[in-house]
Structures are given as structure tokens and as C-alpha cells.
Amino acid sequence: MKILLTGCDGQVGWEICRQAPEYNFSIIPTDVGNLDITDLGALRALQEKERADIIINSAAYTAVDKAESDQELAHKVNAVGAQNLALVAAESNIPILHISTDYIFDGRSTTPYLDESTPAPQSVYGKTKLAGEQLVSEANPKFVTLRTSWVFGIEGNNFVKTMLRIGNDNDEISVVADQFGSPTFAGHIARALLLLTEQYKNEGTLAWGNYNFCDSGITTWHGFASKIMEQGLARQQLESLPIVRPIRTQEYPTPAVRPNYSMMDCSKFSKCFPKIGIQSWEAGLIEMLDALKTKGTS
Ligand SMILES: NC(=O)c1ccc[n+]([C@@H]2O[C@H](COP(=O)([O-])OP(=O)(O)OC[C@H]3O[C@@H](n4cnc5c(N)ncnc54)[C@H](OP(=O)(O)O)[C@@H]3O)[C@@H](O)[C@H]2O)c1
């Protein structure tokens, strides 16, 4: 089983490479330096040479605030790039596994979003990711797109690393307490994508479609930060426990609108892929902190 992997230097892509040795797959790791997904010709040439059996797209334009003033590039990567990959996969009659986001929803719900809830993205990033989802499904019937949220991983910059850094430099920090969502460990997304690949290898097909896929449990950024501090202290990555002060979104303005509530109901994924299942974000956080202890936080 040969996997053409994009975005291998990102949070999820790095995890796929880290976990791949547990499976009997051969990975062709690419990132923007050697394969720009917006270049359809380059994608076709690579696939012609490598003849991969499946494409996993973990590449994306993920700078949510920057996207507000960089719409063209965000669309090119998240929509056109994803479409290119789906097209190349369709031309080889192979599947594409793709990743989307909770930002495709409007964030105004008070109950978890279902897989078929109507998308209404409020930010440029969310709009480009929604376009990507739609273009992937139109270009290749053999697709699985996992919509995930609040990703944190061992590699790359993310909320966990930022909190550990500012927690070490400050006695008190302020964190938004009125946005609700599900943090998701990049390692859990990578595991799901690799298990989907294995299932495809064994069964020759998958239940194609869009799926909500995030770690179990709901919290706020404030709740997430408090848990990071508590676990960081227990694992000696913090010298003392800072006060984590709850603030409102208005007190921390950002260029892009964030969903107030982005909890996603993942029961369709659990039902269709019972052997893969859903793990908790707290378990992912502990795994990440333990890994950082040996790897360092860079
Ligand atoms: N991060 C989150 O909180 C979050 C939440 C929900 C969903 N997601 C989705 O989850 C997926 C993985 O996210 P992540 O956090 O692992 O992202 P990430 O860490 O930002 O990694 C994305 C990778 O894609 C690369 N890339 C950017 N433009 C490219 C291009 N034109 N061609 C090839 N590669 C390109 C990036 O390179 P550069 O770094 O050099 O740009 C980076 O290495 C994405 O689809 C994202 O939209 C993420």
C-alpha cells in the first residue's frame, strides 16, 4: 500500500509519518517545498511516477487570521489544491482522504452539529475549507473527509505549546471562556487516517463521505488552558501554576470570527467505523505532554 501524503511537515502530516511504521505502508512524504498542491501538473507527474494507491491530504493553509487578508492564497491551497488532489486520485481510480474543519459551521448552534447540518462558515478560512470539501466530493466519488477541530500536536505550533510558554513566563494569564469546542490530538487524526487506509486495503472500499471527527469531550479555551497548566505542572513542564483568568471573546479581538460553539456530533463516524472509534482530548493531551518531555517543545 503506497500513500501519497501531502503536508508531511504539519501537525497531522508529521504524526502520520511518526505512526506509519506501525503499519505495512510505504509513504511518499511531501510538503510545499517539494510538492505544491496548487500545481496540478506537478501532482500528475508525481502520481505517474509513483503510482500511489491512496492520497492523504494533510496540507492546508491554516493561518485563520491571516486568511482574512490573504483570501486568494487561502482559496488556492484549501479549495483548488484539495480539488487537484481529488482529480489526480480520480484519474488513477484511487481514493483521497481529506481533512476539513468545524469552521465550516456558523458556531451559533446550541446543540452539536451533525454531519448533515447546513454549513455557514463565518471566516475566509472556513469558506475556503468548505469549498475544498465540496470540490473534493465532486472530483472523486472515492473520498473520506474528516471534519476536525482545535488541533494540537507534538510537532508544529499550537495552543498547548503557546500556553506552556506563556504559563512559564507569567503568574496570571487570560483565556477566552465563552467559545466551546473539542480539542483534538493530531495523533488521533493520524491514527484514524491510517486505520481508514488499512480498512481500504483489506476491504477494497470504504463508506465514502464527509464525517465529523473530533476527540470526545467539550470544553472552552479557558478549560483547555487550565488542563494544560495542571498537566504541565504534574509533568514538570511548568515551574508553578499560573492563575488562568476567564475572559470574554470581546476582550480578545481577532481578525477572523471564531465559532462560539463548534461541538460536532461524531456518531456517524463511530457507527460507520466502529473499529476506529473516537478518543478523548485529555488522553491526547497527556500523550502529547509526555512526548514533549523527551522531544522538547520546539
Ligand atoms: N490546526 C487546527 O486547529 C485545525 C483545526 C481544524 C481542522 N484543521 C485541518 O486539519 C488539517 C491539518 O492541519 P494541521 O494543523 O496539521 O496544519 P499545519 O500544521 O498548518 O500543516 C499544514 C502543512 O501544509 C503545508 N502547505 C501549505 N500550503 C501548501 C501547498 N500549497 N502545498 C503543499 N503543502 C502546503 C504547510 O506548509 P507551511 O507551514 O510552510 O505553510 C504545512 O506544512 C488541515 O486540513 C486543516 O485545515 C486544522
Ligand as a Chemical Component Dictionary entry (heavy atoms), coordinates in Angstrom:
data_LIG
# 
_chem_comp.id                   LIG 
_chem_comp.type                 NON-POLYMER 
_chem_comp.pdbx_formal_charge   0 
_chem_comp.three_letter_code    LIG 
# 
loop_
_chem_comp_atom.comp_id 
_chem_comp_atom.atom_id 
_chem_comp_atom.alt_atom_id 
_chem_comp_atom.type_symbol 
_chem_comp_atom.charge 
_chem_comp_atom.model_Cartn_x 
_chem_comp_atom.model_Cartn_y 
_chem_comp_atom.model_Cartn_z 
_chem_comp_atom.pdbx_ordinal 
LIG N1  N1  N 0  -4.855 23.392 13.167 1  
LIG C1  C1  C 0  -6.128 23.341 13.558 2  
LIG O1  O1  O 0  -6.504 23.769 14.655 3  
LIG C2  C2  C 0  -7.154 22.699 12.673 4  
LIG C3  C3  C 0  -8.493 22.671 13.077 5  
LIG C4  C4  C 0  -9.452 22.063 12.265 6  
LIG C5  C5  C 0  -9.054 21.479 11.056 7  
LIG N2  N2  N 1  -7.749 21.541 10.676 8  
LIG C6  C6  C 0  -7.368 20.936 9.379  9  
LIG O2  O2  O 0  -6.534 19.814 9.653  10 
LIG C7  C7  C 0  -5.611 19.650 8.565  11 
LIG C8  C8  C 0  -4.199 19.536 9.134  12 
LIG O3  O3  O 0  -3.939 20.726 9.874  13 
LIG P1  P1  P 0  -2.552 20.962 10.597 14 
LIG O4  O4  O 0  -2.843 21.674 11.871 15 
LIG O5  O5  O -1 -1.747 19.703 10.594 16 
LIG O6  O6  O 0  -1.902 22.011 9.578  17 
LIG P2  P2  P 0  -0.424 22.604 9.566  18 
LIG O7  O7  O 0  0.329  22.167 10.773 19 
LIG O8  O8  O 0  -0.545 24.054 9.253  20 
LIG O9  O9  O 0  0.217  21.846 8.329  21 
LIG C9  C9  C 0  -0.166 22.102 7.008  22 
LIG C10 C10 C 0  1.021  21.829 6.125  23 
LIG O10 O10 O 0  0.629  22.093 4.771  24 
LIG C11 C11 C 0  1.673  22.821 4.151  25 
LIG N3  N3  N 0  1.218  23.559 2.987  26 
LIG C12 C12 C 0  0.717  24.827 2.936  27 
LIG N4  N4  N 0  0.482  25.174 1.662  28 
LIG C13 C13 C 0  0.815  24.111 0.890  29 
LIG C14 C14 C 0  0.822  23.865 -0.518 30 
LIG N5  N5  N 0  0.422  24.797 -1.387 31 
LIG N6  N6  N 0  1.248  22.659 -0.966 32 
LIG C15 C15 C 0  1.675  21.716 -0.095 33 
LIG N7  N7  N 0  1.708  21.883 1.244  34 
LIG C16 C16 C 0  1.284  23.076 1.723  35 
LIG C17 C17 C 0  2.170  23.731 5.266  36 
LIG O11 O11 O 0  3.413  24.294 4.941  37 
LIG P3  P3  P 0  3.770  25.773 5.569  38 
LIG O12 O12 O 0  3.738  25.598 7.046  39 
LIG O13 O13 O 0  5.107  26.041 5.004  40 
LIG O14 O14 O 0  2.697  26.698 5.078  41 
LIG C18 C18 C 0  2.218  22.755 6.426  42 
LIG O15 O15 O 0  3.409  22.012 6.465  43 
LIG C19 C19 C 0  -5.845 20.818 7.624  44 
LIG O16 O16 O 0  -6.701 20.424 6.600  45 
LIG C20 C20 C 0  -6.554 21.848 8.493  46 
LIG O17 O17 O 0  -7.354 22.722 7.721  47 
LIG C21 C21 C 0  -6.784 22.109 11.452 48 
# 
loop_
_chem_comp_bond.comp_id 
_chem_comp_bond.atom_id_1 
_chem_comp_bond.atom_id_2 
_chem_comp_bond.value_order 
_chem_comp_bond.pdbx_ordinal 
LIG N1  C1  SING 1  
LIG C1  O1  DOUB 2  
LIG C1  C2  SING 3  
LIG C2  C3  SING 4  
LIG C2  C21 DOUB 5  
LIG C3  C4  DOUB 6  
LIG C4  C5  SING 7  
LIG C5  N2  DOUB 8  
LIG N2  C6  SING 9  
LIG N2  C21 SING 10 
LIG C6  O2  SING 11 
LIG C6  C20 SING 12 
LIG O2  C7  SING 13 
LIG C7  C8  SING 14 
LIG C7  C19 SING 15 
LIG C8  O3  SING 16 
LIG O3  P1  SING 17 
LIG P1  O4  DOUB 18 
LIG P1  O5  SING 19 
LIG P1  O6  SING 20 
LIG O6  P2  SING 21 
LIG P2  O7  DOUB 22 
LIG P2  O8  SING 23 
LIG P2  O9  SING 24 
LIG O9  C9  SING 25 
LIG C9  C10 SING 26 
LIG C10 O10 SING 27 
LIG C10 C18 SING 28 
LIG O10 C11 SING 29 
LIG C11 N3  SING 30 
LIG C11 C17 SING 31 
LIG N3  C12 SING 32 
LIG N3  C16 SING 33 
LIG C12 N4  DOUB 34 
LIG N4  C13 SING 35 
LIG C13 C14 SING 36 
LIG C13 C16 DOUB 37 
LIG C14 N5  SING 38 
LIG C14 N6  DOUB 39 
LIG N6  C15 SING 40 
LIG C15 N7  DOUB 41 
LIG N7  C16 SING 42 
LIG C17 O11 SING 43 
LIG C17 C18 SING 44 
LIG O11 P3  SING 45 
LIG P3  O12 DOUB 46 
LIG P3  O13 SING 47 
LIG P3  O14 SING 48 
LIG C18 O15 SING 49 
LIG C19 O16 SING 50 
LIG C19 C20 SING 51 
LIG C20 O17 SING 52 
# 
